[in-house]
Amino acid sequence: MTKVKVEAGPFVFDAVLEEAKAPRTCAAIKAALPFESHFVHVRWSGEGVWVPLGERDFGVTYENHTSYPAPGQMILYPGGISETEILLAYGGVHFASKMGQLAGNHFLTITSQLEKLHELGTQCLWHGAQALKITLAEA
């Protein structure tokens, strides 16, 4: 199990890659590390923050996709009817876009500071984009 660190706005979370459940997606994410971008609040999906990635191609298709990630679960939508994106649930989420319901591969689970996820979400909602950095955890 690969451990990673997720820095999001002022928060730092420990997390694990879900390699047994999404091996191809996790391999693609590991190849992209360190991953840096920004979280913005979702528009249609509920209590989540997302990273719009346009036409970026991670070279994966559906693995263990879900439309209902639990708080602390990060999913990758590999593109298709909507743009490629990463979403992190901080509360109730029904993953969707202006095109309708979507599903993404659950590839990462936050394992620490879960009580801070809601603060991250409201920070994005009321104060705008928050820096995001995903790196391998130090051994």
C-alpha atoms as one frame of an Amber mdcrd trajectory, in Angstrom:
protein
   0.000   0.000   0.000   1.540   3.290  -1.110   1.221   6.156   1.350   0.956
   9.716   0.058   0.665  13.199   1.517  -2.093  15.526   0.328  -1.511  19.231
   0.956  -4.717  21.153   0.295  -4.905  24.827   1.181  -3.714  25.137   4.798
  -4.335  21.433   5.542  -2.073  18.383   5.329  -3.621  14.924   5.099  -2.120
  11.443   5.127  -3.600   9.151   2.501  -3.182   5.808   0.777  -3.436   4.874
  -2.874  -6.081   2.202  -3.500  -3.770   0.069  -5.651  -5.678  -3.201  -5.139
  -8.962  -1.607  -6.251  -7.670   0.725  -9.006  -4.218  -0.500 -10.087  -4.084
   1.262 -13.479  -5.380   4.561 -12.102  -2.953   4.451  -9.160  -0.042   3.678
 -11.508  -0.992   6.686 -13.665  -1.262   8.944 -10.607   2.083   7.716  -9.217
   3.685   8.518 -12.581   2.302  12.077 -12.279   3.711  12.672  -8.765   4.389
  15.176  -7.446   0.988  16.373  -8.657   0.285  20.083  -8.201  -2.863  22.005
  -9.043  -5.747  23.734  -7.259  -9.014  22.548  -5.746 -12.153  24.523  -6.532
 -15.605  23.847  -5.139 -17.823  21.556  -7.227 -20.741  23.026  -9.140 -23.236
  20.175  -9.384 -22.015  17.324  -7.185 -22.716  18.477  -3.622 -20.060  18.606
  -0.906 -16.847  18.125  -2.835 -13.871  19.914  -4.295 -12.436  19.192  -7.717
  -9.519  19.704 -10.051 -10.604  20.425 -13.651  -8.052  18.842 -15.990  -9.483
  19.583 -19.436  -8.280  17.122 -22.050  -5.516  15.573 -19.900  -5.304  11.858
 -20.634  -4.095   9.572 -17.853  -4.440   6.570 -20.187  -7.019   4.785 -18.016
 -10.657   3.806 -18.312 -13.153   2.788 -15.659 -11.904   0.437 -12.920 -13.776
   0.699  -9.619 -15.851   3.707 -10.567 -18.468   5.294  -8.362 -20.815   8.255
  -8.502 -21.042   8.391  -4.703 -17.577   8.750  -3.137 -17.548   8.887   0.665
 -15.916  11.759   2.540 -12.152  11.405   2.209 -12.313   9.445  -1.034 -10.666
  10.912  -4.120 -11.803   9.821  -7.572 -10.483  10.322 -11.093 -12.922  10.804
 -13.947 -10.838   9.823 -16.999 -12.773  12.004 -19.430 -15.343  11.205 -22.070
 -18.644  13.052 -21.971 -17.116  15.705 -19.717 -13.572  16.898 -19.066 -11.020
  14.882 -17.114 -11.152  15.720 -13.420 -10.217  14.700  -9.902 -12.798  15.046
  -7.124 -12.451  14.815  -3.342 -15.632  14.335  -1.316 -15.855  16.176   2.000
 -19.526  15.360   2.603 -22.437  13.985   0.586 -21.585  13.749  -3.126 -23.545
  12.637  -6.187 -20.879  13.071  -8.865 -22.228  14.942 -11.893 -21.527  17.578
 -14.520 -23.647  19.712 -16.803 -23.865  16.590 -18.976 -25.434  14.560 -16.139
 -24.278  11.858 -13.757 -20.612  10.803 -13.948 -18.518   8.100 -12.281 -14.859
   8.184 -11.343 -12.252   5.681 -10.194 -11.708   5.713  -6.418  -7.905   5.818
  -6.277  -7.023   7.546  -2.981  -8.386   7.581   0.555  -7.562  10.226   3.171
  -6.528   8.519   6.430  -5.883  11.441   8.803  -7.491  14.735   9.762 -10.882
  13.671   8.351 -12.476  16.243  10.640 -10.692  18.954   8.614 -12.248  17.952
   5.271 -15.364  20.052   5.823 -13.182  23.075   6.617 -11.322  22.534   3.342
 -14.625  22.402   1.475 -16.002  25.573   3.018 -12.643  27.313   2.473 -12.946
  26.537  -1.264 -16.602  27.553  -1.345 -16.221  30.920   0.403 -12.613  31.894
  -0.345 -11.886  30.343  -3.742  -9.315  27.950  -5.150  -6.963  26.199  -2.739
  -3.519  24.923  -3.685  -3.202  21.146  -4.000  -0.073  19.030  -3.904   0.072
  15.226  -3.771   3.436  13.632  -3.027   4.767  10.284  -1.901   4.919  10.105
   1.877   8.354   9.982   3.413   9.204   6.570   4.831
